[in-house]
Amino acid sequence: MLIKQISVFVENAPGQLSEVTKVLGESGIDMSALSLADTSEFGILRLIVNDPDKACEVLREHHFIVKQNDVLAAVIDDRPGGLTGVLDILANVNVSVEYMYAFVGSKDGHAVVVIRPDKADVAIAALEANHVSTLDPKDVYRL
């Protein structure tokens, strides 16, 4: 299943990242996963939140550039090589991973990894065929 992720473009300046988290916190938006990639001038903050539509709305009201993307959350064995197995499944069906990052916690002793594949439907089908669970959005937003 696909889940909504928001990407916030943040100026690479002191206090900008804090402003994003402040706006979200004051609006009752809870973050369950995040990733920050930067260049010399700006960063891309990728977030999984409990209410992605509301998060986009309030961030835009505060003049942030925000985009939504579909990603999947794969449940993998939390052991050495667990991620390799999932990546091999995707490679075997010619799916590229554009980026990925992990959740802060775990689910029932398993790790949860957010993956942005280039072919989401193919990725989900391949993972399911190989008994790798993907989380439902309502479960992800509660983590």
DSSP file (Angstrom, degrees, kcal/mol; ACC not computed):
  #  RESIDUE AA STRUCTURE BP1 BP2  ACC     N-H-->O    O-->H-N    N-H-->O    O-->H-N    TCO  KAPPA ALPHA  PHI   PSI    X-CA   Y-CA   Z-CA
    1    1 A M              0   0    0      0, 0.0    72,-0.5     0, 0.0     2,-0.3   0.000 360.0 360.0 360.0 147.3    0.0    0.0    0.0
    2    2 A L  E     -A   72   0A   0     70,-0.1     2,-0.3   132,-0.1    70,-0.2  -0.705 360.0-163.1 -94.8 145.6    1.2    3.5   -0.7
    3    3 A I  E     -A   71   0A   0     68,-3.2    68,-2.5    -2,-0.3     2,-0.4  -0.877  24.5-106.3-123.2 158.1    1.4    6.2    2.0
    4    4 A K  E     -A   70   0A   0     -2,-0.3     2,-0.4    66,-0.2    45,-0.4  -0.710  33.0-175.0 -87.9 130.9    1.6   10.0    1.7
    5    5 A Q  E     -A   69   0A   0     64,-2.9    64,-2.5    -2,-0.4     2,-0.4  -0.950  13.8-144.0-118.1 142.5    4.9   11.6    2.4
    6    6 A I  E     -AB  68  47A   0     41,-2.4    41,-3.0    -2,-0.4     2,-0.5  -0.880   6.3-157.9-106.9 144.2    5.4   15.3    2.5
    7    7 A S  E     -AB  67  46A   0     60,-3.1    60,-2.2    -2,-0.4     2,-0.5  -0.982   7.3-164.6-118.2 128.1    8.6   17.1    1.3
    8    8 A V  E     -AB  66  45A   0     37,-2.7    37,-2.9    -2,-0.5     2,-0.6  -0.954  14.4-140.8-116.3 126.8    9.4   20.5    2.6
    9    9 A F  E     -AB  65  44A   0     56,-2.5    56,-0.7    -2,-0.5     2,-0.5  -0.785  26.8-171.2 -88.2 120.9   12.0   22.7    0.9
   10   10 A V  E     - B   0  43A   0     33,-2.8    33,-3.3    -2,-0.6     7,-0.1  -0.944  25.0-118.2-121.7 128.8   13.9   24.5    3.7
   11   11 A E  E     - B   0  42A   0     -2,-0.5     2,-2.2    31,-0.2    31,-0.3  -0.398  31.9-116.8 -60.7 139.0   16.4   27.3    3.3
   12   12 A N  S    S+     0   0    0     29,-2.5    -1,-0.1     4,-0.1    30,-0.1  -0.511  76.4 113.0 -80.7  74.3   19.8   26.3    4.6
   13   13 A A  S >  S-     0   0    0     -2,-2.2     3,-1.8     0, 0.0     4,-0.5  -0.981  77.0 -80.5-144.7 151.4   19.8   28.9    7.3
   14   14 A P  T 3  S+     0   0    0      0, 0.0    -3,-0.0     0, 0.0    -2,-0.0  -0.251 112.6  14.6 -55.0 134.5   19.7   28.9   11.1
   15   15 A G  T 3> S+     0   0    0      1,-0.0     4,-1.8     4,-0.0     5,-0.1   0.221  93.7 104.3  90.1 -14.4   16.2   28.5   12.5
   16   16 A Q  H <> S+     0   0    0     -3,-1.8     4,-1.6     2,-0.2     5,-0.1   0.923  83.0  45.6 -69.0 -43.7   14.5   27.3    9.3
   17   17 A L  H  > S+     0   0    0     -4,-0.5     4,-2.0     1,-0.2     5,-0.2   0.910 112.3  52.4 -64.1 -41.7   14.2   23.7   10.3
   18   18 A S  H  > S+     0   0    0      1,-0.2     4,-2.3     2,-0.2    -1,-0.2   0.861 104.6  56.7 -61.1 -36.4   13.0   24.7   13.7
   19   19 A E  H  X S+     0   0    0     -4,-1.8     4,-2.5     2,-0.2    -1,-0.2   0.898 105.7  50.7 -63.7 -40.3   10.3   26.8   12.1
   20   20 A V  H  X S+     0   0    0     -4,-1.6     4,-2.3     1,-0.2    -2,-0.2   0.953 113.1  44.3 -61.7 -49.5    9.0   23.8   10.2
   21   21 A T  H  X S+     0   0    0     -4,-2.0     4,-2.6     1,-0.2    -2,-0.2   0.845 112.5  53.3 -67.0 -32.1    8.8   21.7   13.3
   22   22 A K  H  X S+     0   0    0     -4,-2.3     4,-2.8     2,-0.2     5,-0.2   0.943 109.1  47.9 -65.0 -48.1    7.3   24.5   15.3
   23   23 A V  H  X S+     0   0    0     -4,-2.5     4,-0.9     1,-0.2    -2,-0.2   0.922 115.1  45.9 -59.2 -45.4    4.5   25.1   12.8
   24   24 A L  H ><>S+     0   0    0     -4,-2.3     5,-2.7    -5,-0.2     3,-0.6   0.941 113.5  48.4 -64.3 -46.9    3.7   21.4   12.7
   25   25 A G  H ><5S+     0   0    0     -4,-2.6     3,-1.6     1,-0.2    -2,-0.2   0.907 109.5  51.4 -61.0 -43.7    3.8   21.0   16.5
   26   26 A E  H 3<5S+     0   0    0     -4,-2.8    -1,-0.2     1,-0.3    -2,-0.2   0.715 109.8  52.2 -66.6 -19.4    1.5   24.0   17.0
   27   27 A S  T <<5S-     0   0    0     -4,-0.9    -1,-0.3    -3,-0.6    -2,-0.2   0.342 118.9-109.8 -97.5   5.0   -0.9   22.5   14.5
   28   28 A G  T < 5 +     0   0    0     -3,-1.6     2,-0.5     1,-0.3    -3,-0.2   0.711  66.0 151.3  76.0  20.1   -1.1   19.1   16.3
   29   29 A I      < -     0   0    0     -5,-2.7     2,-0.5    -6,-0.2    -1,-0.3  -0.757  31.6-154.6 -88.9 126.1    0.9   17.4   13.5
   30   30 A D        -     0   0    0     -2,-0.5    20,-1.8    -3,-0.1     2,-0.4  -0.873   4.6-145.0-104.2 129.5    2.9   14.4   14.8
   31   31 A M  E     +C   49   0A   0     -2,-0.5    18,-0.2    18,-0.2     3,-0.1  -0.764  21.5 172.9 -92.9 135.2    5.9   13.2   12.9
   32   32 A S  E     +     0   0A   0     16,-3.0    72,-1.1    -2,-0.4    73,-0.3   0.583  69.9  12.5-114.8 -16.9    6.7    9.5   12.8
   33   33 A A  E     +C   48   0A   0     15,-1.3    15,-2.3    70,-0.2    -1,-0.4  -0.982  64.6 174.9-154.8 149.9    9.6    9.5   10.3
   34   34 A L  E     -C   47   0A   0     68,-0.5     2,-0.3    -2,-0.3    13,-0.2  -0.996  12.3-171.4-154.9 158.3   11.9   12.0    8.7
   35   35 A S  E     -C   46   0A   0     11,-2.0    11,-3.0    -2,-0.3     2,-0.5  -0.982   9.4-158.9-147.3 140.9   14.9   12.4    6.5
   36   36 A L  E     +C   45   0A   0     -2,-0.3     2,-0.4     9,-0.2     9,-0.2  -0.985  10.7 176.9-127.5 123.7   16.9   15.6    5.7
   37   37 A A  E     -C   44   0A   0      7,-2.0     7,-3.2    -2,-0.5     2,-0.3  -0.966  15.3-168.9-120.3 140.6   19.1   16.0    2.6
   38   38 A D  E     -C   43   0A   0     -2,-0.4     5,-0.2     5,-0.3     2,-0.2  -0.893  21.1-168.0-133.3 160.9   20.8   19.2    2.0
   39   39 A T        -     0   0    0      3,-2.7     5,-0.0    -2,-0.3     0, 0.0  -0.604  54.9 -84.1-121.9-171.2   22.7   21.2   -0.6
   40   40 A S  S    S+     0   0    0     -2,-0.2     3,-0.1     1,-0.2    -2,-0.0   0.766 126.1  29.1 -70.6 -22.3   24.6   24.4    0.1
   41   41 A E  S    S+     0   0    0      1,-0.3   -29,-2.5   -30,-0.1     2,-0.3   0.738 125.4   7.3-111.3 -28.6   21.5   26.6   -0.3
   42   42 A F  E     -B   11   0A   0    -31,-0.3    -3,-2.7   -30,-0.1     2,-0.3  -0.965  56.5-139.5-150.6 165.2   18.5   24.5    0.7
   43   43 A G  E     -BC  10  38A   0    -33,-3.3   -33,-2.8    -2,-0.3     2,-0.6  -0.881  13.1-135.3-123.8 159.0   17.4   21.2    2.3
   44   44 A I  E     -BC   9  37A   0     -7,-3.2    -7,-2.0    -2,-0.3     2,-0.7  -0.964  18.1-163.1-115.1 113.8   14.7   18.8    1.5
   45   45 A L  E     -BC   8  36A   0    -37,-2.9   -37,-2.7    -2,-0.6     2,-0.5  -0.870   5.3-163.2 -97.7 114.4   12.9   17.6    4.7
   46   46 A R  E     -BC   7  35A   0    -11,-3.0   -11,-2.0    -2,-0.7     2,-0.4  -0.864  14.8-177.9-101.7 131.0   10.9   14.4    4.0
   47   47 A L  E     -BC   6  34A   0    -41,-3.0   -41,-2.4    -2,-0.5     2,-0.5  -0.963  30.4-155.4-134.0 143.5    8.3   13.6    6.6
   48   48 A I  E     + C   0  33A   0    -15,-2.3   -16,-3.0    -2,-0.4   -15,-1.3  -0.991  35.4 173.7-108.7 121.7    5.7   10.9    7.4
   49   49 A V  E     - C   0  31A   0     -2,-0.5   -18,-0.2   -45,-0.4   -45,-0.1  -0.818  45.0-111.8-128.8 165.3    3.1   12.6    9.6
   50   50 A N  S    S+     0   0    0    -20,-1.8    91,-0.1    -2,-0.3   -19,-0.1   0.697 113.1  25.2 -72.8 -19.3   -0.3   11.7   11.1
   51   51 A D     >  +     0   0    0    -21,-0.2     4,-2.4     1,-0.1    -1,-0.3  -0.634  67.0 174.8-144.3  81.3   -2.2   14.2    8.9
   52   52 A P  H  > S+     0   0    0      0, 0.0     4,-2.3     0, 0.0     5,-0.2   0.850  79.8  52.6 -61.8 -36.4   -0.3   14.9    5.6
   53   53 A D  H  > S+     0   0    0      2,-0.2     4,-2.1     1,-0.2     5,-0.1   0.932 112.6  44.3 -65.8 -44.7   -3.0   17.0    4.1
   54   54 A K  H  > S+     0   0    0      2,-0.2     4,-2.7     1,-0.2     5,-0.3   0.897 111.3  55.0 -65.2 -39.9   -3.3   19.3    7.1
   55   55 A A  H  X S+     0   0    0     -4,-2.4     4,-2.3     1,-0.2     5,-0.2   0.926 108.7  47.8 -59.7 -45.4    0.5   19.5    7.3
   56   56 A C  H  X S+     0   0    0     -4,-2.3     4,-2.4     1,-0.2    -1,-0.2   0.924 111.9  51.0 -61.0 -44.1    0.8   20.7    3.7
   57   57 A E  H  X S+     0   0    0     -4,-2.1     4,-2.0     1,-0.2    -2,-0.2   0.942 113.1  42.4 -60.5 -50.4   -1.9   23.3    4.3
   58   58 A V  H  X S+     0   0    0     -4,-2.7     4,-0.9     1,-0.2    -1,-0.2   0.862 114.0  51.5 -70.6 -33.9   -0.4   24.8    7.4
   59   59 A L  H  <>S+     0   0    0     -4,-2.3     5,-2.4    -5,-0.3     3,-0.4   0.904 109.9  49.5 -68.4 -39.3    3.1   24.8    6.0
   60   60 A R  H ><5S+     0   0    0     -4,-2.4     3,-2.0     1,-0.2    -2,-0.2   0.882 104.9  58.3 -65.0 -37.2    1.9   26.5    2.8
   61   61 A E  H 3<5S+     0   0    0     -4,-2.0    -1,-0.2     1,-0.3    -2,-0.2   0.794 105.9  50.6 -60.4 -26.9    0.1   29.1    5.0
   62   62 A H  T 3<5S-     0   0    0     -4,-0.9    -1,-0.3    -3,-0.4    -2,-0.2   0.130 125.5-104.9 -98.7  18.6    3.6   29.8    6.5
   63   63 A H  T < 5S+     0   0    0     -3,-2.0     2,-0.3     1,-0.2    -3,-0.2   0.732  71.4 143.5  69.6  27.2    5.1   30.2    3.0
   64   64 A F      < -     0   0    0     -5,-2.4     2,-0.6    -8,-0.1    -1,-0.2  -0.732  53.8-121.7 -91.1 147.9    7.0   26.9    2.8
   65   65 A I  E     -A    9   0A   0    -56,-0.7   -56,-2.5    -2,-0.3     2,-0.4  -0.816  40.8-179.7 -88.3 122.0    7.2   25.0   -0.5
   66   66 A V  E     -A    8   0A   0     -2,-0.6     2,-0.3   -58,-0.2   -58,-0.2  -0.949  13.7-176.8-129.8 143.0    5.6   21.6    0.1
   67   67 A K  E     -A    7   0A   0    -60,-2.2   -60,-3.1    -2,-0.4     2,-0.4  -0.985  16.3-140.3-136.5 146.7    5.1   18.6   -2.1
   68   68 A Q  E     +A    6   0A   0     -2,-0.3     2,-0.3   -62,-0.2   -62,-0.2  -0.894  21.4 177.6-107.8 141.2    3.4   15.3   -1.5
   69   69 A N  E     -A    5   0A   0    -64,-2.5   -64,-2.9    -2,-0.4     2,-0.5  -0.947  29.5-117.2-133.5 156.1    4.7   12.0   -2.9
   70   70 A D  E     +A    4   0A   0     -2,-0.3     2,-0.3   -66,-0.2   -66,-0.2  -0.822  40.6 163.7 -92.9 134.0    3.6    8.4   -2.5
   71   71 A V  E     -A    3   0A   0    -68,-2.5   -68,-3.2    -2,-0.5     2,-0.4  -0.838  28.7-125.6-134.8 172.6    6.0    6.0   -0.8
   72   72 A L  E     -AD   2 115A   0     43,-2.4    43,-2.9    -2,-0.3     2,-0.6  -0.931   8.0-141.6-123.1 153.9    5.7    2.6    0.7
   73   73 A A  E     - D   0 114A   0    -72,-0.5    62,-2.5    62,-0.4     2,-0.4  -0.936  21.2-163.0-115.0 108.3    6.6    1.4    4.2
   74   74 A A  E     -ED 134 113A   0     39,-2.6    39,-2.5    -2,-0.6     2,-0.6  -0.740  13.2-139.9 -95.2 137.6    8.1   -2.1    4.1
   75   75 A V  E     - D   0 112A   0     58,-2.7    58,-0.4    -2,-0.4     2,-0.3  -0.863  31.3-179.2 -94.9 118.2    8.4   -4.2    7.3
   76   76 A I  E     - D   0 111A   0     35,-2.8    35,-1.9    -2,-0.6     2,-0.2  -0.822  36.3 -90.6-120.8 157.9   11.8   -6.0    7.2
   77   77 A D  E     - D   0 110A   0     -2,-0.3     2,-1.8     5,-0.3    33,-0.1  -0.477  36.4-131.9 -63.6 130.0   13.5   -8.4    9.5
   78   78 A D  S    S+     0   0    0     31,-0.6    -1,-0.1    -2,-0.2    34,-0.0  -0.587  71.9  97.0 -87.3  77.7   15.6   -6.5   12.0
   79   79 A R  S >  S-     0   0    0     -2,-1.8     3,-2.4    32,-0.0     4,-0.4  -0.964  89.0 -68.5-154.7 160.5   18.7   -8.5   11.5
   80   80 A P  T 3  S+     0   0    0      0, 0.0    -2,-0.0     0, 0.0    -3,-0.0  -0.377 124.0  17.0 -56.3 128.0   22.0   -8.2    9.6
   81   81 A G  T 3> S+     0   0    0     -2,-0.1     4,-1.7     3,-0.0    -4,-0.1   0.344  88.8 118.0  90.5  -6.1   21.1   -8.6    5.9
   82   82 A G  H <> S+     0   0    0     -3,-2.4     4,-1.1     1,-0.2    -5,-0.3   0.911  79.0  44.5 -60.5 -43.6   17.3   -8.0    6.4
   83   83 A L  H  > S+     0   0    0     -4,-0.4     4,-2.6     1,-0.2     5,-0.2   0.870 106.6  60.8 -69.0 -36.5   17.4   -4.9    4.2
   84   84 A T  H  > S+     0   0    0      1,-0.2     4,-2.6     2,-0.2    -1,-0.2   0.892 100.2  55.4 -58.3 -40.5   19.5   -6.6    1.5
   85   85 A G  H  X S+     0   0    0     -4,-1.7     4,-1.7     2,-0.2    -1,-0.2   0.906 110.0  45.2 -59.4 -42.9   16.8   -9.2    1.0
   86   86 A V  H  X S+     0   0    0     -4,-1.1     4,-2.0     2,-0.2    -2,-0.2   0.913 113.1  49.9 -67.7 -43.6   14.2   -6.5    0.3
   87   87 A L  H  X S+     0   0    0     -4,-2.6     4,-2.5     1,-0.2    -2,-0.2   0.866 108.7  53.2 -64.8 -35.4   16.5   -4.6   -2.0
   88   88 A D  H  X S+     0   0    0     -4,-2.6     4,-2.4    -5,-0.2    -1,-0.2   0.901 105.8  53.6 -64.7 -41.0   17.3   -7.8   -3.9
   89   89 A I  H  X S+     0   0    0     -4,-1.7     4,-0.7     1,-0.2    -2,-0.2   0.933 112.0  44.9 -57.7 -46.5   13.6   -8.5   -4.4
   90   90 A L  H ><>S+     0   0    0     -4,-2.0     5,-2.5     1,-0.2     3,-1.0   0.910 112.2  51.0 -66.2 -42.4   13.2   -5.0   -5.9
   91   91 A A  H ><5S+     0   0    0     -4,-2.5     3,-1.7     1,-0.2    -1,-0.2   0.872 103.0  60.5 -62.6 -36.6   16.3   -5.3   -8.1
   92   92 A N  H 3<5S+     0   0    0     -4,-2.4    -1,-0.2     1,-0.3    -2,-0.2   0.709 108.7  43.1 -66.7 -19.8   15.1   -8.7   -9.5
   93   93 A V  T <<5S-     0   0    0     -3,-1.0    -1,-0.3    -4,-0.7    -2,-0.2   0.117 120.7-107.8-110.4  19.0   12.0   -7.0  -10.9
   94   94 A N  T < 5 +     0   0    0     -3,-1.7     2,-0.5     1,-0.2    -3,-0.2   0.859  67.0 150.4  61.3  40.7   14.0   -4.0  -12.2
   95   95 A V      < -     0   0    0     -5,-2.5     2,-0.3    -6,-0.1    -1,-0.2  -0.909  33.2-150.0-103.8 127.8   12.7   -1.5   -9.6
   96   96 A S        -     0   0    0     -2,-0.5    22,-2.3    -5,-0.0     2,-0.7  -0.737  10.5-133.1 -94.5 145.4   15.1    1.3   -8.7
   97   97 A V  E     -F  117   0A   0     -2,-0.3     3,-0.1    20,-0.2    18,-0.0  -0.883  14.9-170.4 -97.5 116.2   15.0    2.9   -5.2
   98   98 A E  E     -     0   0A   0     18,-2.9     2,-0.3    -2,-0.7    -1,-0.2   0.895  69.9 -32.5 -72.8 -40.4   15.0    6.7   -5.6
   99   99 A Y  E     -F  116   0A   0     17,-0.8    17,-2.5    -3,-0.1    -1,-0.3  -0.958  60.5-170.5-166.8 166.0   15.6    7.1   -1.8
  100  100 A M  E     +F  115   0A   0     -2,-0.3     2,-0.3    15,-0.2    15,-0.2  -0.983   4.5 177.8-158.7 160.1   14.8    5.5    1.5
  101  101 A Y  E     -F  114   0A   0     13,-1.8    13,-3.5    -2,-0.3     2,-0.2  -0.967  26.7-109.8-159.3 164.5   14.9    6.1    5.2
  102  102 A A  E     -F  113   0A   0     -2,-0.3   -68,-0.5    11,-0.2    11,-0.2  -0.642  25.8-111.4-103.8 156.2   13.9    4.3    8.4
  103  103 A F  E     -     0   0A   0      9,-2.6   -70,-0.2    -2,-0.2     9,-0.2  -0.419  29.2-118.7 -73.7 158.7   11.3    4.9   11.0
  104  104 A V  E    S+     0   0A   0    -72,-1.1    -1,-0.1    -2,-0.1   -71,-0.1   0.911  94.2  26.8 -66.6 -43.5   12.4    5.9   14.5
  105  105 A G  E    S-     0   0A   0    -73,-0.3     7,-0.5    38,-0.2     2,-0.3  -0.103  82.2-114.4-103.4-159.0   10.9    2.9   16.2
  106  106 A S  E     -F  111   0A   0      5,-0.1     2,-0.5    -2,-0.1     5,-0.2  -0.855  13.7-124.2-135.5 171.8   10.0   -0.6   15.1
  107  107 A K  E >  S-F  110   0A   0      3,-2.4     3,-1.7    -2,-0.3    36,-0.0  -0.958  84.3 -29.9-123.8 111.6    6.9   -2.7   14.6
  108  108 A D  T 3  S-     0   0    0     -2,-0.5    -1,-0.1     1,-0.3     3,-0.1   0.862 125.8 -46.1  51.5  42.9    6.7   -6.0   16.6
  109  109 A G  T 3  S+     0   0    0      1,-0.3   -31,-0.6   -32,-0.1     2,-0.3   0.567 118.8 109.1  79.5   8.2   10.5   -6.5   16.5
  110  110 A H  E <   -DF  77 107A   0     -3,-1.7    -3,-2.4   -33,-0.1    -1,-0.3  -0.842  68.7-119.0-113.7 153.5   10.8   -5.6   12.8
  111  111 A A  E     -DF  76 106A   0    -35,-1.9   -35,-2.8    -2,-0.3     2,-0.5  -0.613  19.8-144.3 -85.5 151.5   12.3   -2.5   11.2
  112  112 A V  E     -D   75   0A   0     -7,-0.5    -9,-2.6    -2,-0.2     2,-0.4  -0.983  16.6-170.9-119.3 125.1   10.1   -0.3    9.1
  113  113 A V  E     -DF  74 102A   0    -39,-2.5   -39,-2.6    -2,-0.5     2,-0.5  -0.959  17.4-139.7-120.4 130.3   11.8    1.4    6.1
  114  114 A V  E     -DF  73 101A   0    -13,-3.5   -13,-1.8    -2,-0.4     2,-0.4  -0.764  26.3-171.8 -86.2 129.0   10.2    4.1    3.9
  115  115 A I  E     -DF  72 100A   0    -43,-2.9   -43,-2.4    -2,-0.5   -15,-0.2  -0.982  21.9-159.7-127.8 132.9   11.0    3.4    0.2
  116  116 A R  E     - F   0  99A   0    -17,-2.5   -18,-2.9    -2,-0.4   -17,-0.8  -0.883  25.1-172.6-107.1  96.1   10.4    5.6   -2.8
  117  117 A P  E     - F   0  97A   0      0, 0.0     3,-0.4     0, 0.0   -20,-0.2  -0.536  31.1-130.5 -87.8 156.9   10.5    3.2   -5.8
  118  118 A D  S    S+     0   0    0    -22,-2.3     2,-0.4     1,-0.3   -21,-0.1   0.768 106.8  35.3 -75.9 -23.5   10.4    4.3   -9.4
  119  119 A K  S  > S+     0   0    0    -23,-0.3     4,-2.5     1,-0.1    -1,-0.3  -0.778  71.9 178.9-129.9  87.2    7.7    1.7  -10.1
  120  120 A A  H  > S+     0   0    0     -2,-0.4     4,-2.8    -3,-0.4     5,-0.2   0.891  78.2  50.2 -60.2 -46.0    5.4    1.5   -7.0
  121  121 A D  H  > S+     0   0    0      1,-0.2     4,-2.2     2,-0.2    -1,-0.2   0.907 113.4  46.4 -62.1 -41.7    2.9   -1.0   -8.3
  122  122 A V  H  > S+     0   0    0      2,-0.2     4,-2.4     1,-0.2    -1,-0.2   0.910 113.0  50.9 -65.5 -42.4    5.7   -3.4   -9.4
  123  123 A A  H  X S+     0   0    0     -4,-2.5     4,-2.5     2,-0.2    -2,-0.2   0.932 111.1  46.8 -61.8 -47.3    7.5   -3.0   -6.1
  124  124 A I  H  X S+     0   0    0     -4,-2.8     4,-2.7     1,-0.2     5,-0.2   0.928 113.1  48.9 -62.7 -45.3    4.4   -3.7   -4.0
  125  125 A A  H  X S+     0   0    0     -4,-2.2     4,-2.4    -5,-0.2    -1,-0.2   0.913 112.8  47.7 -61.2 -43.1    3.5   -6.8   -6.0
  126  126 A A  H  X S+     0   0    0     -4,-2.4     4,-1.1     2,-0.2    -1,-0.2   0.910 112.9  47.9 -66.0 -42.3    7.0   -8.1   -5.8
  127  127 A L  H ><>S+     0   0    0     -4,-2.5     5,-2.9    -5,-0.2     3,-0.6   0.940 113.2  47.6 -64.3 -45.9    7.3   -7.6   -2.1
  128  128 A E  H ><5S+     0   0    0     -4,-2.7     3,-1.8     1,-0.2    -2,-0.2   0.901 108.4  54.9 -62.2 -40.3    3.9   -9.2   -1.4
  129  129 A A  H 3<5S+     0   0    0     -4,-2.4    -1,-0.2     1,-0.3    -2,-0.2   0.769 110.9  46.9 -63.3 -24.3    4.8  -12.1   -3.6
  130  130 A N  T <<5S-     0   0    0     -4,-1.1    -1,-0.3    -3,-0.6    -2,-0.2   0.124 121.2-107.7-105.0  19.0    7.9  -12.6   -1.5
  131  131 A H  T < 5S+     0   0    0     -3,-1.8     2,-0.6     1,-0.2    -3,-0.2   0.799  70.7 143.3  62.2  33.6    6.0  -12.3    1.8
  132  132 A V      < -     0   0    0     -5,-2.9    -1,-0.2    -6,-0.1     2,-0.2  -0.927  45.0-135.1-102.2 120.9    7.3   -8.8    2.7
  133  133 A S        -     0   0    0     -2,-0.6   -58,-2.7   -58,-0.4     2,-0.4  -0.463  13.5-159.7 -76.8 143.4    4.6   -6.7    4.3
  134  134 A T  B     -E   74   0A   0    -60,-0.2   -60,-0.2    -2,-0.2     2,-0.2  -0.973  26.3-116.4-117.2 141.5    3.9   -3.1    3.4
  135  135 A L        -     0   0    0    -62,-2.5   -62,-0.4    -2,-0.4   -23,-0.0  -0.474  19.2-118.8 -82.9 146.2    2.0   -1.1    6.0
  136  136 A D    >>  -     0   0    0     -2,-0.2     4,-2.1     1,-0.1     3,-1.0  -0.521  29.4-115.5 -73.1 144.6   -1.4    0.5    5.5
  137  137 A P  H 3> S+     0   0    0      0, 0.0     4,-2.7     0, 0.0     5,-0.2   0.886 115.1  56.2 -51.7 -42.6   -1.4    4.3    5.7
  138  138 A K  H 34 S+     0   0    0      1,-0.2     4,-0.3     2,-0.2  -135,-0.0   0.827 110.3  45.8 -63.1 -29.2   -3.6    4.3    8.8
  139  139 A D  H <> S+     0   0    0     -3,-1.0     4,-0.6     2,-0.2     3,-0.5   0.857 112.3  50.6 -77.9 -36.8   -1.1    2.1   10.6
  140  140 A V  H >< S+     0   0    0     -4,-2.1     3,-1.3     1,-0.2    -2,-0.2   0.919 105.1  54.9 -67.2 -44.1    1.9    4.2    9.4
  141  141 A Y  T 3< S+     0   0    0     -4,-2.7    -1,-0.2     1,-0.3    -2,-0.2   0.674 107.6  52.7 -67.2 -14.8    0.4    7.5   10.6
  142  142 A R  T 34        0   0    0     -3,-0.5    -1,-0.3    -4,-0.3    -2,-0.2   0.609 360.0 360.0 -92.4 -13.8    0.0    6.0   14.1
  143  143 A L    <<        0   0    0     -3,-1.3   -38,-0.2    -4,-0.6    -1,-0.2   0.511 360.0 360.0 -66.3 360.0    3.6    4.8   14.5
